[in-house]
């Protein structure tokens, strides 16, 4: 399962669609964002994906965790959101 | 139960402590943030509160939702995070 990577320029509805798609297939999704703008986009997408998936009968929730990722040889701290259902 | 309001200048550890405190008392907490910087601070605080509360045996998750709030007579869209445990 691929991690859905969100940037500050990601469109909320596109990310929400990706989250819903991955979740429907795997009953789980992982979303990663680095920086305040990207994290905000990710959270808005998660809120939107929640309403998409509610229509399919899934009641999803999120668990955030810090992860270190290497980008261009530098270590940065990202937020990873694990998406699961009750 | 009071909603924990997070601003862009809130300290992550202070917010995390507030979340953990409210959660321990109510087995639930609500965190509200407006704007990308505040949402990012809230998410970091949630990730930190998760590790605080894990030590107490709670496995928390959150559910984000959009809420309209009125500030100085203007309606703005905030993100509210409902914090619960499995």
Backbone of each chain as nested JSON, in Angstrom:
{
  "chains": [
    {"id": "A", "residues": [
      {"number": 1, "name": "UNK", "atoms": {"N": [0.847, -1.208, 0.0], "CA": [0.0, 0.0, 0.0], "C": [0.874, 1.247, 0.0]}},
      {"number": 2, "name": "UNK", "atoms": {"N": [0.602, 2.133, -0.944], "CA": [1.399, 3.354, -1.034], "C": [0.94, 4.407, -0.036]}},
      {"number": 3, "name": "UNK", "atoms": {"N": [1.907, 5.159, 0.468], "CA": [1.597, 6.309, 1.317], "C": [1.143, 7.453, 0.409]}},
      {"number": 4, "name": "UNK", "atoms": {"N": [0.041, 8.107, 0.756], "CA": [-0.443, 9.256, -0.003], "C": [0.319, 10.484, 0.493]}},
      {"number": 5, "name": "UNK", "atoms": {"N": [1.093, 11.088, -0.388], "CA": [1.909, 12.235, 0.025], "C": [1.197, 13.533, -0.347]}},
      {"number": 6, "name": "UNK", "atoms": {"N": [1.055, 14.398, 0.652], "CA": [0.323, 15.647, 0.461], "C": [1.312, 16.809, 0.51]}},
      {"number": 7, "name": "UNK", "atoms": {"N": [1.204, 17.708, -0.458], "CA": [2.032, 18.921, -0.419], "C": [1.115, 20.125, -0.204]}},
      {"number": 8, "name": "UNK", "atoms": {"N": [1.739, 21.272, -0.026], "CA": [0.96, 22.488, 0.212], "C": [0.11, 22.898, -0.968]}},
      {"number": 9, "name": "UNK", "atoms": {"N": [0.451, 22.388, -2.146], "CA": [-0.323, 22.745, -3.338], "C": [-1.303, 21.65, -3.763]}},
      {"number": 10, "name": "UNK", "atoms": {"N": [-1.355, 20.561, -2.974], "CA": [-2.302, 19.485, -3.299], "C": [-3.73, 20.004, -3.184]}},
      {"number": 11, "name": "UNK", "atoms": {"N": [-4.591, 19.592, -4.114], "CA": [-5.994, 19.983, -4.009], "C": [-6.688, 19.075, -2.998]}},
      {"number": 12, "name": "UNK", "atoms": {"N": [-7.431, 19.691, -2.093], "CA": [-8.1, 18.95, -1.02], "C": [-8.98, 17.83, -1.56]}},
      {"number": 13, "name": "UNK", "atoms": {"N": [-9.795, 18.153, -2.583], "CA": [-10.747, 17.155, -3.077], "C": [-10.029, 15.993, -3.753]}},
      {"number": 14, "name": "UNK", "atoms": {"N": [-8.901, 16.28, -4.42], "CA": [-8.132, 15.217, -5.07], "C": [-7.51, 14.287, -4.028]}},
      {"number": 15, "name": "UNK", "atoms": {"N": [-6.974, 14.884, -2.956], "CA": [-6.377, 14.071, -1.886], "C": [-7.466, 13.25, -1.198]}},
      {"number": 16, "name": "UNK", "atoms": {"N": [-8.606, 13.886, -0.949], "CA": [-9.717, 13.17, -0.294], "C": [-10.157, 11.974, -1.139]}},
      {"number": 17, "name": "UNK", "atoms": {"N": [-10.204, 12.173, -2.457], "CA": [-10.567, 11.079, -3.357], "C": [-9.555, 9.953, -3.304]}},
      {"number": 18, "name": "UNK", "atoms": {"N": [-8.27, 10.319, -3.238], "CA": [-7.206, 9.309, -3.153], "C": [-7.306, 8.525, -1.845]}},
      {"number": 19, "name": "UNK", "atoms": {"N": [-7.552, 9.245, -0.745], "CA": [-7.685, 8.579, 0.564], "C": [-8.867, 7.598, 0.518]}},
      {"number": 20, "name": "UNK", "atoms": {"N": [-10.0, 8.061, -0.001], "CA": [-11.189, 7.204, -0.062], "C": [-10.926, 5.974, -0.925]}},
      {"number": 21, "name": "UNK", "atoms": {"N": [-10.227, 6.18, -2.056], "CA": [-9.922, 5.072, -2.958], "C": [-9.034, 4.027, -2.312]}},
      {"number": 22, "name": "UNK", "atoms": {"N": [-7.952, 4.484, -1.689], "CA": [-7.025, 3.556, -1.021], "C": [-7.728, 2.855, 0.133]}},
      {"number": 23, "name": "UNK", "atoms": {"N": [-8.528, 3.613, 0.89], "CA": [-9.214, 3.011, 2.031], "C": [-10.183, 1.916, 1.589]}},
      {"number": 24, "name": "UNK", "atoms": {"N": [-10.955, 2.206, 0.533], "CA": [-11.935, 1.207, 0.062], "C": [-11.245, -0.103, -0.298]}},
      {"number": 25, "name": "UNK", "atoms": {"N": [-10.042, 0.004, -0.868], "CA": [-9.328, -1.196, -1.313], "C": [-8.652, -1.939, -0.158]}},
      {"number": 26, "name": "UNK", "atoms": {"N": [-8.069, -1.172, 0.778], "CA": [-7.227, -1.768, 1.82], "C": [-7.811, -1.732, 3.227]}},
      {"number": 27, "name": "UNK", "atoms": {"N": [-8.922, -0.998, 3.401], "CA": [-9.515, -0.767, 4.727], "C": [-8.505, -0.08, 5.646]}},
      {"number": 28, "name": "UNK", "atoms": {"N": [-7.644, 0.683, 5.041], "CA": [-6.615, 1.423, 5.758], "C": [-5.917, 2.334, 4.752]}},
      {"number": 29, "name": "UNK", "atoms": {"N": [-5.445, 3.47, 5.206], "CA": [-4.66, 4.336, 4.333], "C": [-3.639, 5.08, 5.176]}},
      {"number": 30, "name": "UNK", "atoms": {"N": [-2.578, 5.533, 4.517], "CA": [-1.562, 6.32, 5.199], "C": [-1.331, 7.595, 4.404]}},
      {"number": 31, "name": "UNK", "atoms": {"N": [-1.355, 8.708, 5.117], "CA": [-1.224, 10.016, 4.488], "C": [-0.051, 10.738, 5.148]}},
      {"number": 32, "name": "UNK", "atoms": {"N": [0.85, 11.28, 4.327], "CA": [2.038, 11.924, 4.885], "C": [2.121, 13.377, 4.427]}},
      {"number": 33, "name": "UNK", "atoms": {"N": [2.468, 14.257, 5.361], "CA": [2.583, 15.68, 5.038], "C": [3.759, 16.29, 5.783]}},
      {"number": 34, "name": "UNK", "atoms": {"N": [4.442, 17.206, 5.122], "CA": [5.569, 17.907, 5.749], "C": [5.298, 19.404, 5.681]}},
      {"number": 35, "name": "UNK", "atoms": {"N": [5.315, 20.055, 6.827], "CA": [5.108, 21.503, 6.874], "C": [3.66, 21.863, 7.126]}},
      {"number": 36, "name": "UNK", "atoms": {"N": [3.456, 23.052, 7.696], "CA": [2.134, 23.47, 8.168], "C": [1.087, 23.489, 7.057]}},
      {"number": 37, "name": "UNK", "atoms": {"N": [1.45, 23.998, 5.887], "CA": [0.456, 24.135, 4.81], "C": [0.008, 22.751, 4.336]}},
      {"number": 38, "name": "UNK", "atoms": {"N": [0.978, 21.857, 4.195], "CA": [0.655, 20.492, 3.753], "C": [-0.161, 19.745, 4.807]}},
      {"number": 39, "name": "UNK", "atoms": {"N": [0.18, 19.934, 6.082], "CA": [-0.568, 19.268, 7.156], "C": [-2.011, 19.761, 7.154]}},
      {"number": 40, "name": "UNK", "atoms": {"N": [-2.185, 21.064, 6.977], "CA": [-3.541, 21.632, 6.915], "C": [-4.328, 21.052, 5.737]}},
      {"number": 41, "name": "UNK", "atoms": {"N": [-3.686, 20.942, 4.586], "CA": [-4.351, 20.341, 3.418], "C": [-4.745, 18.892, 3.71]}},
      {"number": 42, "name": "UNK", "atoms": {"N": [-3.831, 18.172, 4.365], "CA": [-4.094, 16.764, 4.69], "C": [-5.295, 16.633, 5.621]}},
      {"number": 43, "name": "UNK", "atoms": {"N": [-5.368, 17.512, 6.625], "CA": [-6.477, 17.439, 7.594], "C": [-7.803, 17.759, 6.911]}},
      {"number": 44, "name": "UNK", "atoms": {"N": [-7.8, 18.766, 6.038], "CA": [-9.034, 19.094, 5.318], "C": [-9.45, 17.922, 4.424]}},
      {"number": 45, "name": "UNK", "atoms": {"N": [-8.463, 17.291, 3.784], "CA": [-8.757, 16.137, 2.935], "C": [-9.298, 14.97, 3.762]}},
      {"number": 46, "name": "UNK", "atoms": {"N": [-8.758, 14.782, 4.96], "CA": [-9.236, 13.706, 5.832], "C": [-10.688, 13.958, 6.244]}},
      {"number": 47, "name": "UNK", "atoms": {"N": [-10.998, 15.216, 6.566], "CA": [-12.381, 15.55, 6.959], "C": [-13.338, 15.289, 5.791]}},
      {"number": 48, "name": "UNK", "atoms": {"N": [-12.878, 15.61, 4.594], "CA": [-13.702, 15.402, 3.399], "C": [-13.834, 13.909, 3.075]}},
      {"number": 49, "name": "UNK", "atoms": {"N": [-12.719, 13.179, 3.177], "CA": [-12.742, 11.736, 2.916], "C": [-13.689, 11.028, 3.885]}},
      {"number": 50, "name": "UNK", "atoms": {"N": [-13.737, 11.55, 5.111], "CA": [-14.645, 10.982, 6.11], "C": [-16.098, 11.022, 5.619]}},
      {"number": 51, "name": "UNK", "atoms": {"N": [-16.478, 12.152, 5.015], "CA": [-17.87, 12.232, 4.534], "C": [-18.074, 11.365, 3.291]}},
      {"number": 52, "name": "UNK", "atoms": {"N": [-17.055, 11.272, 2.419], "CA": [-17.169, 10.372, 1.262], "C": [-17.393, 8.934, 1.737]}},
      {"number": 53, "name": "UNK", "atoms": {"N": [-16.577, 8.512, 2.716], "CA": [-16.598, 7.106, 3.137], "C": [-17.793, 6.785, 4.023]}},
      {"number": 54, "name": "UNK", "atoms": {"N": [-18.349, 7.808, 4.656], "CA": [-19.554, 7.609, 5.464], "C": [-20.681, 7.091, 4.568]}},
      {"number": 55, "name": "UNK", "atoms": {"N": [-20.715, 7.607, 3.324], "CA": [-21.733, 7.159, 2.361], "C": [-21.587, 5.67, 2.04]}},
      {"number": 56, "name": "UNK", "atoms": {"N": [-20.366, 5.15, 2.195], "CA": [-20.122, 3.718, 1.97], "C": [-20.265, 2.905, 3.258]}},
      {"number": 57, "name": "UNK", "atoms": {"N": [-20.644, 3.568, 4.346], "CA": [-20.844, 2.858, 5.608], "C": [-19.604, 2.729, 6.473]}},
      {"number": 58, "name": "UNK", "atoms": {"N": [-18.523, 3.447, 6.118], "CA": [-17.298, 3.397, 6.937], "C": [-17.225, 4.623, 7.837]}},
      {"number": 59, "name": "UNK", "atoms": {"N": [-16.899, 4.372, 9.106], "CA": [-16.747, 5.472, 10.065], "C": [-15.253, 5.574, 10.387]}},
      {"number": 60, "name": "UNK", "atoms": {"N": [-14.56, 6.427, 9.611], "CA": [-13.099, 6.431, 9.74], "C": [-12.601, 7.393, 10.821]}},
      {"number": 61, "name": "UNK", "atoms": {"N": [-11.406, 7.096, 11.3], "CA": [-10.721, 7.977, 12.255], "C": [-9.237, 7.979, 11.915]}},
      {"number": 62, "name": "UNK", "atoms": {"N": [-8.481, 8.798, 12.618], "CA": [-7.068, 9.007, 12.273], "C": [-6.191, 8.952, 13.487]}},
      {"number": 63, "name": "UNK", "atoms": {"N": [-4.992, 8.482, 13.273], "CA": [-3.976, 8.486, 14.313], "C": [-2.748, 9.185, 13.735]}},
      {"number": 64, "name": "UNK", "atoms": {"N": [-2.355, 10.315, 14.313], "CA": [-1.19, 11.019, 13.79], "C": [0.086, 10.557, 14.473]}},
      {"number": 65, "name": "UNK", "atoms": {"N": [1.158, 10.49, 13.734], "CA": [2.448, 10.189, 14.358], "C": [3.547, 10.953, 13.633]}},
      {"number": 66, "name": "UNK", "atoms": {"N": [4.624, 11.204, 14.35], "CA": [5.776, 11.853, 13.748], "C": [6.638, 10.798, 13.063]}},
      {"number": 67, "name": "UNK", "atoms": {"N": [7.114, 11.107, 11.868], "CA": [8.07, 10.207, 11.206], "C": [9.188, 11.049, 10.597]}},
      {"number": 68, "name": "UNK", "atoms": {"N": [10.386, 10.505, 10.628], "CA": [11.51, 11.184, 9.985], "C": [11.626, 10.686, 8.556]}},
      {"number": 69, "name": "UNK", "atoms": {"N": [11.689, 11.611, 7.622], "CA": [11.854, 11.228, 6.218], "C": [13.055, 11.966, 5.649]}},
      {"number": 70, "name": "UNK", "atoms": {"N": [13.72, 11.322, 4.692], "CA": [14.893, 11.95, 4.087], "C": [14.512, 12.526, 2.737]}},
      {"number": 71, "name": "UNK", "atoms": {"N": [14.743, 13.81, 2.566], "CA": [14.443, 14.487, 1.303], "C": [15.675, 15.257, 0.865]}},
      {"number": 72, "name": "UNK", "atoms": {"N": [16.156, 14.934, -0.329], "CA": [17.37, 15.563, -0.861], "C": [18.53, 15.476, 0.146]}},
      {"number": 73, "name": "UNK", "atoms": {"N": [18.632, 14.332, 0.804], "CA": [19.744, 14.108, 1.722], "C": [19.583, 14.737, 3.095]}},
      {"number": 74, "name": "UNK", "atoms": {"N": [18.444, 15.444, 3.301], "CA": [18.212, 16.042, 4.62], "C": [17.073, 15.325, 5.328]}},
      {"number": 75, "name": "UNK", "atoms": {"N": [17.226, 15.15, 6.65], "CA": [16.173, 14.495, 7.419], "C": [15.161, 15.554, 7.861]}},
      {"number": 76, "name": "UNK", "atoms": {"N": [13.894, 15.325, 7.547], "CA": [12.839, 16.238, 7.987], "C": [11.773, 15.456, 8.74]}},
      {"number": 77, "name": "UNK", "atoms": {"N": [11.086, 16.14, 9.632], "CA": [10.031, 15.484, 10.393], "C": [8.703, 15.684, 9.675]}},
      {"number": 78, "name": "UNK", "atoms": {"N": [8.074, 14.589, 9.341], "CA": [6.766, 14.629, 8.691], "C": [5.708, 14.16, 9.681]}},
      {"number": 79, "name": "UNK", "atoms": {"N": [4.471, 14.484, 9.356], "CA": [3.346, 13.916, 10.104], "C": [2.735, 12.837, 9.227]}},
      {"number": 80, "name": "UNK", "atoms": {"N": [2.582, 11.643, 9.813], "CA": [1.895, 10.575, 9.094], "C": [0.572, 10.308, 9.785]}},
      {"number": 81, "name": "UNK", "atoms": {"N": [-0.506, 10.304, 8.993], "CA": [-1.84, 10.019, 9.519], "C": [-2.22, 8.608, 9.082]}},
      {"number": 82, "name": "UNK", "atoms": {"N": [-2.461, 7.75, 10.051], "CA": [-2.966, 6.412, 9.748], "C": [-4.489, 6.5, 9.761]}},
      {"number": 83, "name": "UNK", "atoms": {"N": [-5.1, 6.053, 8.688], "CA": [-6.553, 6.114, 8.569], "C": [-7.123, 4.712, 8.751]}},
      {"number": 84, "name": "UNK", "atoms": {"N": [-8.01, 4.557, 9.732], "CA": [-8.652, 3.269, 9.974], "C": [-10.139, 3.494, 10.216]}},
      {"number": 85, "name": "UNK", "atoms": {"N": [-10.895, 2.424, 10.326], "CA": [-12.327, 2.563, 10.612], "C": [-12.659, 1.869, 11.919]}},
      {"number": 86, "name": "UNK", "atoms": {"N": [-13.707, 2.342, 12.584], "CA": [-14.153, 1.718, 13.842], "C": [-14.81, 0.39, 13.564]}}
    ]},
    {"id": "B", "residues": [
      {"number": 1, "name": "UNK", "atoms": {"N": [-17.785, 20.294, 29.097], "CA": [-16.382, 20.149, 28.682], "C": [-16.009, 21.291, 27.732]}},
      {"number": 2, "name": "UNK", "atoms": {"N": [-14.932, 21.974, 28.04], "CA": [-14.502, 23.089, 27.192], "C": [-13.734, 22.613, 25.964]}},
      {"number": 3, "name": "UNK", "atoms": {"N": [-13.943, 23.324, 24.88], "CA": [-13.162, 23.074, 23.671], "C": [-11.786, 23.701, 23.856]}},
      {"number": 4, "name": "UNK", "atoms": {"N": [-10.739, 22.963, 23.531], "CA": [-9.37, 23.493, 23.609], "C": [-9.095, 24.253, 22.319]}},
      {"number": 5, "name": "UNK", "atoms": {"N": [-8.88, 25.552, 22.438], "CA": [-8.665, 26.367, 21.238], "C": [-7.179, 26.566, 20.99]}},
      {"number": 6, "name": "UNK", "atoms": {"N": [-6.76, 26.243, 19.789], "CA": [-5.346, 26.302, 19.446], "C": [-5.118, 27.455, 18.47]}},
      {"number": 7, "name": "UNK", "atoms": {"N": [-4.116, 28.26, 18.736], "CA": [-3.755, 29.32, 17.786], "C": [-2.382, 29.001, 17.194]}},
      {"number": 8, "name": "UNK", "atoms": {"N": [-1.976, 29.798, 16.244], "CA": [-0.685, 29.574, 15.604], "C": [0.497, 29.772, 16.536]}},
      {"number": 9, "name": "UNK", "atoms": {"N": [0.262, 30.485, 17.638], "CA": [1.362, 30.733, 18.576], "C": [1.299, 29.822, 19.804]}},
      {"number": 10, "name": "UNK", "atoms": {"N": [0.303, 28.916, 19.831], "CA": [0.213, 27.981, 20.956], "C": [1.444, 27.075, 20.987]}},
      {"number": 11, "name": "UNK", "atoms": {"N": [1.92, 26.801, 22.19], "CA": [3.046, 25.876, 22.298], "C": [2.523, 24.446, 22.231]}},
      {"number": 12, "name": "UNK", "atoms": {"N": [3.163, 23.628, 21.384], "CA": [2.721, 22.249, 21.164], "C": [2.613, 21.473, 22.475]}},
      {"number": 13, "name": "UNK", "atoms": {"N": [3.642, 21.58, 23.311], "CA": [3.654, 20.77, 24.533], "C": [2.561, 21.218, 25.504]}},
      {"number": 14, "name": "UNK", "atoms": {"N": [2.273, 22.535, 25.534], "CA": [1.219, 23.038, 26.413], "C": [-0.149, 22.538, 25.938]}},
      {"number": 15, "name": "UNK", "atoms": {"N": [-0.361, 22.575, 24.631], "CA": [-1.642, 22.092, 24.085], "C": [-1.771, 20.586, 24.325]}},
      {"number": 16, "name": "UNK", "atoms": {"N": [-0.679, 19.861, 24.111], "CA": [-0.699, 18.403, 24.333], "C": [-1.045, 18.094, 25.786]}},
      {"number": 17, "name": "UNK", "atoms": {"N": [-0.493, 18.865, 26.704], "CA": [-0.791, 18.678, 28.124], "C": [-2.262, 18.944, 28.415]}},
      {"number": 18, "name": "UNK", "atoms": {"N": [-2.804, 19.988, 27.78], "CA": [-4.223, 20.315, 27.973], "C": [-5.115, 19.199, 27.428]}},
      {"number": 19, "name": "UNK", "atoms": {"N": [-4.766, 18.686, 26.248], "CA": [-5.541, 17.589, 25.653], "C": [-5.529, 16.372, 26.583]}},
      {"number": 20, "name": "UNK", "atoms": {"N": [-4.318, 16.033, 27.05], "CA": [-4.183, 14.86, 27.934], "C": [-4.993, 15.061, 29.212]}},
      {"number": 21, "name": "UNK", "atoms": {"N": [-4.953, 16.273, 29.774], "CA": [-5.673, 16.564, 31.01], "C": [-7.183, 16.44, 30.832]}},
      {"number": 22, "name": "UNK", "atoms": {"N": [-7.699, 17.065, 29.772], "CA": [-9.145, 17.004, 29.509], "C": [-9.557, 15.572, 29.209]}},
      {"number": 23, "name": "UNK", "atoms": {"N": [-8.719, 14.859, 28.435], "CA": [-9.069, 13.482, 28.084], "C": [-9.133, 12.584, 29.327]}},
      {"number": 24, "name": "UNK", "atoms": {"N": [-8.14, 12.737, 30.199], "CA": [-8.125, 11.89, 31.412], "C": [-9.399, 12.081, 32.226]}},
      {"number": 25, "name": "UNK", "atoms": {"N": [-9.901, 13.318, 32.268], "CA": [-11.079, 13.607, 33.074], "C": [-12.374, 13.166, 32.397]}},
      {"number": 26, "name": "UNK", "atoms": {"N": [-12.457, 13.381, 31.065], "CA": [-13.725, 13.174, 30.352], "C": [-13.739, 11.973, 29.405]}},
      {"number": 27, "name": "UNK", "atoms": {"N": [-12.59, 11.364, 29.208], "CA": [-12.437, 10.276, 28.215], "C": [-12.807, 10.752, 26.815]}},
      {"number": 28, "name": "UNK", "atoms": {"N": [-12.648, 12.036, 26.609], "CA": [-12.948, 12.667, 25.339], "C": [-12.416, 14.098, 25.412]}},
      {"number": 29, "name": "UNK", "atoms": {"N": [-12.011, 14.639, 24.276], "CA": [-11.601, 16.043, 24.25], "C": [-11.954, 16.609, 22.88]}},
      {"number": 30, "name": "UNK", "atoms": {"N": [-12.091, 17.927, 22.836], "CA": [-12.359, 18.601, 21.566], "C": [-11.337, 19.716, 21.392]}},
      {"number": 31, "name": "UNK", "atoms": {"N": [-10.729, 19.755, 20.217], "CA": [-9.666, 20.717, 19.934], "C": [-10.067, 21.487, 18.682]}},
      {"number": 32, "name": "UNK", "atoms": {"N": [-9.996, 22.809, 18.756], "CA": [-10.427, 23.622, 17.615], "C": [-9.278, 24.507, 17.122]}},
      {"number": 33, "name": "UNK", "atoms": {"N": [-9.132, 24.582, 15.813], "CA": [-8.065, 25.401, 15.228], "C": [-8.573, 26.079, 13.964]}},
      {"number": 34, "name": "UNK", "atoms": {"N": [-8.124, 27.309, 13.76], "CA": [-8.5, 28.062, 12.553], "C": [-7.222, 28.483, 11.836]}},
      {"number": 35, "name": "UNK", "atoms": {"N": [-7.101, 28.099, 10.58], "CA": [-5.936, 28.489, 9.797], "C": [-4.852, 27.429, 9.821]}},
      {"number": 36, "name": "UNK", "atoms": {"N": [-4.042, 27.419, 8.764], "CA": [-3.056, 26.358, 8.557], "C": [-2.063, 26.223, 9.707]}},
      {"number": 37, "name": "UNK", "atoms": {"N": [-1.569, 27.338, 10.22], "CA": [-0.543, 27.265, 11.264], "C": [-1.123, 26.668, 12.543]}},
      {"number": 38, "name": "UNK", "atoms": {"N": [-2.338, 27.106, 12.872], "CA": [-3.0, 26.586, 14.071], "C": [-3.357, 25.104, 13.917]}},
      {"number": 39, "name": "UNK", "atoms": {"N": [-3.811, 24.718, 12.72], "CA": [-4.151, 23.303, 12.477], "C": [-2.897, 22.435, 12.621]}},
      {"number": 40, "name": "UNK", "atoms": {"N": [-1.786, 22.919, 12.095], "CA": [-0.515, 22.192, 12.218], "C": [-0.103, 22.049, 13.688]}},
      {"number": 41, "name": "UNK", "atoms": {"N": [-0.243, 23.12, 14.455], "CA": [0.081, 23.056, 15.888], "C": [-0.819, 22.041, 16.587]}},
      {"number": 42, "name": "UNK", "atoms": {"N": [-2.104, 22.054, 16.219], "CA": [-3.065, 21.126, 16.833], "C": [-2.694, 19.677, 16.536]}},
      {"number": 43, "name": "UNK", "atoms": {"N": [-2.307, 19.404, 15.283], "CA": [-1.963, 18.031, 14.898], "C": [-0.696, 17.568, 15.638]}},
      {"number": 44, "name": "UNK", "atoms": {"N": [0.288, 18.457, 15.737], "CA": [1.505, 18.092, 16.473], "C": [1.181, 17.816, 17.945]}},
      {"number": 45, "name": "UNK", "atoms": {"N": [0.294, 18.642, 18.504], "CA": [-0.114, 18.45, 19.901], "C": [-0.859, 17.127, 20.079]}},
      {"number": 46, "name": "UNK", "atoms": {"N": [-1.68, 16.764, 19.093], "CA": [-2.417, 15.496, 19.159], "C": [-1.458, 14.31, 19.116]}},
      {"number": 47, "name": "UNK", "atoms": {"N": [-0.436, 14.414, 18.254], "CA": [0.551, 13.33, 18.166], "C": [1.305, 13.182, 19.49]}},
      {"number": 48, "name": "UNK", "atoms": {"N": [1.599, 14.321, 20.111], "CA": [2.317, 14.309, 21.389], "C": [1.41, 13.799, 22.514]}},
      {"number": 49, "name": "UNK", "atoms": {"N": [0.157, 14.267, 22.525], "CA": [-0.806, 13.824, 23.545], "C": [-1.016, 12.314, 23.465]}},
      {"number": 50, "name": "UNK", "atoms": {"N": [-0.96, 11.799, 22.232], "CA": [-1.099, 10.354, 22.035], "C": [-0.031, 9.59, 22.814]}},
      {"number": 51, "name": "UNK", "atoms": {"N": [1.209, 10.099, 22.775], "CA": [2.269, 9.39, 23.511], "C": [2.121, 9.597, 25.019]}},
      {"number": 52, "name": "UNK", "atoms": {"N": [1.683, 10.792, 25.442], "CA": [1.432, 11.01, 26.886], "C": [0.399, 10.006, 27.383]}},
      {"number": 53, "name": "UNK", "atoms": {"N": [-0.707, 9.885, 26.634], "CA": [-1.844, 9.085, 27.105], "C": [-1.607, 7.586, 26.941]}},
      {"number": 54, "name": "UNK", "atoms": {"N": [-0.687, 7.237, 26.042], "CA": [-0.33, 5.826, 25.886], "C": [0.259, 5.295, 27.197]}},
      {"number": 55, "name": "UNK", "atoms": {"N": [1.007, 6.165, 27.873], "CA": [1.591, 5.78, 29.174], "C": [0.511, 5.477, 30.212]}},
      {"number": 56, "name": "UNK", "atoms": {"N": [-0.671, 6.089, 30.029], "CA": [-1.799, 5.828, 30.933], "C": [-2.676, 4.687, 30.435]}},
      {"number": 57, "name": "UNK", "atoms": {"N": [-2.282, 4.062, 29.328], "CA": [-3.037, 2.937, 28.81], "C": [-4.155, 3.307, 27.841]}},
      {"number": 58, "name": "UNK", "atoms": {"N": [-4.191, 4.585, 27.41], "CA": [-5.222, 4.999, 26.442], "C": [-4.639, 5.032, 25.037]}},
      {"number": 59, "name": "UNK", "atoms": {"N": [-5.395, 4.48, 24.097], "CA": [-4.97, 4.478, 22.697], "C": [-5.897, 5.444, 21.945]}},
      {"number": 60, "name": "UNK", "atoms": {"N": [-5.484, 6.701, 21.871], "CA": [-6.416, 7.696, 21.321], "C": [-6.33, 7.821, 19.803]}},
      {"number": 61, "name": "UNK", "atoms": {"N": [-7.434, 8.298, 19.257], "CA": [-7.49, 8.651, 17.837], "C": [-8.315, 9.916, 17.726]}},
      {"number": 62, "name": "UNK", "atoms": {"N": [-8.382, 10.484, 16.554], "CA": [-9.215, 11.671, 16.42], "C": [-9.985, 11.671, 15.119]}},
      {"number": 63, "name": "UNK", "atoms": {"N": [-11.043, 12.463, 15.139], "CA": [-11.915, 12.636, 13.98], "C": [-12.023, 14.131, 13.706]}},
      {"number": 64, "name": "UNK", "atoms": {"N": [-11.577, 14.569, 12.52], "CA": [-11.678, 15.992, 12.219], "C": [-13.012, 16.327, 11.552]}},
      {"number": 65, "name": "UNK", "atoms": {"N": [-13.533, 17.486, 11.856], "CA": [-14.737, 17.951, 11.151], "C": [-14.651, 19.461, 10.952]}},
      {"number": 66, "name": "UNK", "atoms": {"N": [-15.339, 19.935, 9.935], "CA": [-15.402, 21.373, 9.692], "C": [-16.509, 21.972, 10.555]}},
      {"number": 67, "name": "UNK", "atoms": {"N": [-16.224, 23.102, 11.171], "CA": [-17.273, 23.822, 11.909], "C": [-17.171, 25.312, 11.578]}},
      {"number": 68, "name": "UNK", "atoms": {"N": [-18.32, 25.948, 11.519], "CA": [-18.326, 27.401, 11.31], "C": [-18.342, 28.096, 12.658]}},
      {"number": 69, "name": "UNK", "atoms": {"N": [-17.432, 29.025, 12.844], "CA": [-17.4, 29.783, 14.102], "C": [-17.441, 31.271, 13.767]}},
      {"number": 70, "name": "UNK", "atoms": {"N": [-18.049, 32.024, 14.682], "CA": [-18.137, 33.463, 14.453], "C": [-17.078, 34.168, 15.293]}},
      {"number": 71, "name": "UNK", "atoms": {"N": [-16.226, 34.94, 14.631], "CA": [-15.184, 35.685, 15.33], "C": [-15.259, 37.144, 14.878]}},
      {"number": 72, "name": "UNK", "atoms": {"N": [-15.439, 38.034, 15.834], "CA": [-15.576, 39.469, 15.533], "C": [-16.644, 39.712, 14.456]}},
      {"number": 73, "name": "UNK", "atoms": {"N": [-17.75, 38.969, 14.57], "CA": [-18.863, 39.184, 13.649], "C": [-18.71, 38.528, 12.278]}},
      {"number": 74, "name": "UNK", "atoms": {"N": [-17.535, 37.869, 12.055], "CA": [-17.342, 37.193, 10.769], "C": [-17.376, 35.676, 10.947]}},
      {"number": 75, "name": "UNK", "atoms": {"N": [-17.982, 34.997, 9.99], "CA": [-18.037, 33.536, 10.059], "C": [-16.769, 32.968, 9.426]}},
      {"number": 76, "name": "UNK", "atoms": {"N": [-16.056, 32.138, 10.177], "CA": [-14.873, 31.478, 9.622], "C": [-15.009, 29.971, 9.785]}},
      {"number": 77, "name": "UNK", "atoms": {"N": [-14.343, 29.233, 8.918], "CA": [-14.39, 27.778, 9.009], "C": [-13.212, 27.288, 9.842]}},
      {"number": 78, "name": "UNK", "atoms": {"N": [-13.532, 26.597, 10.905], "CA": [-12.506, 26.021, 11.765], "C": [-12.485, 24.503, 11.574]}},
      {"number": 79, "name": "UNK", "atoms": {"N": [-11.384, 23.914, 12.014], "CA": [-11.334, 22.449, 12.084], "C": [-11.493, 22.065, 13.539]}},
      {"number": 80, "name": "UNK", "atoms": {"N": [-12.442, 21.179, 13.819], "CA": [-12.572, 20.648, 15.171], "C": [-12.145, 19.191, 15.156]}},
      {"number": 81, "name": "UNK", "atoms": {"N": [-11.254, 18.845, 16.085], "CA": [-10.781, 17.475, 16.227], "C": [-11.444, 16.87, 17.457]}},
      {"number": 82, "name": "UNK", "atoms": {"N": [-12.218, 15.82, 17.253], "CA": [-12.79, 15.094, 18.376], "C": [-11.804, 13.996, 18.757]}},
      {"number": 83, "name": "UNK", "atoms": {"N": [-11.396, 13.976, 20.022], "CA": [-10.412, 12.994, 20.478], "C": [-11.125, 11.926, 21.313]}},
      {"number": 84, "name": "UNK", "atoms": {"N": [-10.974, 10.682, 20.9], "CA": [-11.568, 9.568, 21.642], "C": [-10.544, 8.449, 21.743]}},
      {"number": 85, "name": "UNK", "atoms": {"N": [-10.884, 7.407, 22.487], "CA": [-9.986, 6.255, 22.604], "C": [-10.654, 5.017, 22.057]}},
      {"number": 86, "name": "UNK", "atoms": {"N": [-9.863, 4.077, 21.579], "CA": [-10.422, 2.808, 21.083], "C": [-10.919, 1.972, 22.23]}}
    ]}
  ]
}
